[in-house]
Amino acid sequence: MKSSRCDQTEAWSALRGHYEAHGREFDLREAFARDPGRFAALAVEAPSIFADLSKNLVDTATVHFLVDLARECGLEARRDAMLRGDPINHTEGRAVLHTALRAPRGQGPFADEVHGVLDEMLAYVETVRDTRASGIRHVVNIGIGGSDLGPQMVVPALDAFVHPGLHFHFVSNVDGHDIAAVLRHLKPAETLFIVASKTFTTQETMANAHAARDWFTSNGGTDIARHFVATTTNVQAAAAFGITTTFGFWDWVGGRYSLWSAIGLPIALAIGADHFRALLGGAHEMDRHFAEAPLARNLPVLLALIDVWYRNFHGFTSRSVAPYHQGLKRLPAYLQQLEMESNGKRVDLDGDDLPFATSPVVWGEPGTNGQHAYFQMLHQGTDVIPVEFILVKRPTHALSGLHHKLLANGLAQSQALMLGKRTEQALTEKAPTASRQLDAHTVARHRTFPGNRPSTTLMLDQLTPTSLGALIALYEHRVFAAGALWGINSFDQWGVELGKALCNDLLPRLASGDTAGLDASTAGLLARLRA
Ligand code: F6P
């Protein structure tokens, strides 16, 4: 596959010149003062999501140069190749077709297979959700990485839609404290275990699945076939484990893109067939936007271009995500896998070293909690860290007096990051808690905010299956677009292999104490662990 690296384009050189002339010293406050139409010019409407890009360190000229970059990198052709099912995951010879999982019946590649499994899975879901007949009260999803983080993020996000008689638990860590804490509260007859693993070979998942099966039989559980189901591409391995109900998917679904497939079974059990179809529908609307909107109005493309602008021109190393919705508390963890496993790469498609940076560190917490923890650094630290605010206009709870406070906090943070506070202004203000021993100027210096710190605000009307589907698909396509601009393979993850192989070597050594051939540190630690 021909590489189309961003740094080898004319647009890249133009952007370098633009950065030196206007980008480095760009000031948001001056930009708003200069251009009364800035908010409208940098507002983008996408399905279920309104985006305000105006608090970013760009103007319409920057966007123009960035869109040229996307065009010159052949982003549209690479997008079309993905949507068509070309094997763009070239190191594994696989297509990347998570979009096919949410295409309407009869549309898109593999439509018959996709809708065949979906229909079967959703029919099964309704039998379990009939809790009187099924007797099931607890659902335990055993999986890790992409077989855990998607459902674990979505189920609490859609709490308002969750079956009131079902409780959901997610076990991922091979640390037995994880599953032990869940099993302690359960009874075999009321519990359904889902063993979720694309490969059905992942050490952590298999170890936890065996632990669950042992617990089940030794606590009087009698019908493994009814209480264990699998979601996997490896149907034979699931059968060998003794599972007779398996919902399959395919090698063209990447683990971190798999919540739309059978891996979404816990989500479907939680919210039911119609809402699960709405989640798929919301994602499909975003797929259409990504496929059809012109680059300059294409939200995932614009977010990816701003990512490249920040990472490769401004040199920012991380991005913080601040969902002002408690239901989205696991979104940062989900995005960490999506973005950092996809774009944490150091060679291009041809295997050549990259001379520029790729994935930023993605991190965050729900607002307003983050405000009382690390926002200090965002406002006054030495690093500039772009923040992504997610605001939801209407809550799904009916409690009065809370939601406006939440929204005002979100707005205030993006405003404060941008506006800052000058020393002169701080000097005019009272600071009742400041030490009387210090002179006024020193106190004012500590109370100065540099401002000009960028943020994006994504706004949803309400957090529903449809809007959440659109939001997740937005992030997926943004990650794809950034990877395409960088000329990397966003769909493999060789970086996790080495640790797995070394773990397999160390496991028997922990039992035997054999340290032959190990480095002195590992040998010393292993000996202490055994002592
Ligand atoms: O850690 C690497 C990884 O392969 C992820 O990409 C994947 O989501 C996770 O492990 C789990 O894999 P599986 O679904 O095959 O158990």
Residues whose N, C-alpha, C, O or C-beta is under 5 A from the ligand:
A	BS01	F6P	I144 G145 G146 S147 A196 S197 K198 T199 F200 T202 T205 G255 R256 Q493 V496
